[in-house]
Amino acid sequence: MKHHICDWGYAEKYSTPPDNWPRNIRLTSDKLQNVRITNLDFEEVIESVPDGSFLFLCPPYLNAEQGKFYVHSFSQDEHFRLC
C-alpha cells in the first residue's frame, strides 16, 4: 500500500499545495469507507462494536501535563477503567 502524506494546512515548501487537496480528500475518503468515527466515552464505544472490529484507542499519557497538551484530560481513574 502506498502511503500519502496529507498536510491540510498550507505553507509553501512544507505542505501539500491546494491544487492537490481534492485528490487527497478523495484518497482519504476511499480509505474511510465503512469506518465509524465517534466521540463517546470509551466504555460506550467498546461495548457497541461488533466482534472482530478494530479499535484504536489513544488516551492521553498519564504523566503528561494534560492541560498543556490535551483539550480533554484523562484522570488516573479513567486510565484504570480503560485498563
CORBEL-V791517 format. One record per residue. N is the residue number from 1. SS is DSSP state (H for helix, E for strand, L for the rest). PHI is phi in whole degrees, 0 to 359 (999 if undefined). D_CENTER is the distance of its C-alpha to the mean C-alpha in whole Angstrom. Layout:
# CORBEL-V791517
n	ss	phi	d_center
N	SS	PHI	D_CENTER
N	SS	PHI	D_CENTER
This chain:
# CORBEL-V791517
n	ss	phi	d_center
1	L	999	20
2	L	277	20
3	L	267	17
4	L	242	16
5	L	263	15
6	L	244	14
7	L	259	15
8	L	279	15
9	L	283	17
10	L	221	20
11	L	213	23
12	L	310	26
13	L	75	26
14	L	240	22
15	L	229	20
16	L	291	20
17	L	299	23
18	H	307	23
19	H	299	25
20	H	269	22
21	H	301	19
22	H	302	21
23	H	298	21
24	H	293	17
25	H	295	16
26	H	296	18
27	H	299	17
28	H	295	13
29	H	300	15
30	H	301	17
31	H	286	14
32	L	263	12
33	L	298	15
34	L	66	15
35	L	263	12
36	L	246	11
37	L	251	8
38	L	233	10
39	L	221	10
40	L	235	13
41	L	300	15
42	H	300	14
43	H	297	17
44	H	299	17
45	H	295	14
46	H	300	16
47	H	287	19
48	H	265	18
49	L	274	17
50	L	291	20
51	L	303	21
52	L	85	20
53	L	284	16
54	L	258	13
55	L	244	11
56	L	246	8
57	L	247	9
58	L	229	8
59	L	286	11
60	L	299	12
61	L	299	15
62	L	298	18
63	L	269	21
64	L	287	19
65	L	285	20
66	H	300	17
67	H	295	19
68	H	275	19
69	H	250	15
70	L	232	13
71	L	289	14
72	L	241	14
73	L	278	16
74	L	224	16
75	L	286	20
76	H	299	22
77	H	299	22
78	H	293	19
79	H	297	18
80	H	294	21
81	H	297	21
82	H	293	17
83	L	299	20
